[in-house]
Amino acid sequence: MRIAILIPARDEAEALPHLFESLGPERAAHTVVVDNGSRDATAEVARAAGARVVHEPRAGYGRACLAGIESLRRAPPDALVFLDADDFEAPGQFEVLLRPLEDDRADLVIGEREASRGDGVRWHAQLGNRFVLAVMRRLYGAEIRDMGPFRAIRWTTLESLALDDTNYGWYVQMQVRALRAGTRVRGAPVRFERRTVGRSKVSGSLLASFRAGWVMLRTLFVEAARRYPPGTGPRPVTGERT
């Protein structure tokens, strides 16, 4: 299975060296870093580590992801791994995340971050995450326990979902559209620790977490209520469903 890695990054010059040290040169060569309007040396650091850099000056997490996806369309991988620049635990857990795809047990795998550790996800980020997941479970019966950004998806599945959210609703939209299309979605338990360098754009403050949570919740209800014209919207991918 040919794997590509996509890292949206804004002002992450301090964090990226730690991440790429863990990724190693082989994975770095298959990594796309989307410089989302950084004011520091994010692009230079990523390029020096061996990654390909894509520039998306317009702010927006989803917009950065869309720019990275577009850059891969000429020679798409079999699967794409989404990874945040501050998740230093993730590189050692690729096998856990990718195994359900390789064994053909899933089309989308969500890294479920351990929430019980004191150095893990902050309480206010957990609160919003749990609320959105509770609504999602009520609507779709989904048993996924997280909306973490560390996730892997088959390229064909990704393209079938026709994602277009440009903000922090990106991952909610991905999960909701996958569930609506009958895609095989699984969770995989992963370790997670708070960043030790730089500052989180979302969970670093209560206000930022509240704003992101509101965007996610709004996206959830918009997606749940959306009716797609024939031939548009998320499409089921072929294969057995679980």
Secondary structure as GFF3:
##gff-version 3
##sequence-region A 1 242
A	DSSP	beta_strand	3	9	.	.	.	ID=ss1
A	DSSP	alpha_helix	16	28	.	.	.	ID=ss2
A	DSSP	beta_strand	31	35	.	.	.	ID=ss3
A	DSSP	alpha_helix	42	48	.	.	.	ID=ss4
A	DSSP	beta_strand	52	55	.	.	.	ID=ss5
A	DSSP	alpha_helix	61	72	.	.	.	ID=ss6
A	DSSP	beta_strand	79	82	.	.	.	ID=ss7
A	DSSP	three_ten_helix	90	93	.	.	.	ID=ss8
A	DSSP	alpha_helix	94	102	.	.	.	ID=ss9
A	DSSP	beta_strand	108	113	.	.	.	ID=ss10
A	DSSP	alpha_helix	123	140	.	.	.	ID=ss11
A	DSSP	beta_strand	151	154	.	.	.	ID=ss12
A	DSSP	alpha_helix	155	160	.	.	.	ID=ss13
A	DSSP	alpha_helix	170	180	.	.	.	ID=ss14
A	DSSP	beta_strand	185	190	.	.	.	ID=ss15
A	DSSP	alpha_helix	206	225	.	.	.	ID=ss16
###
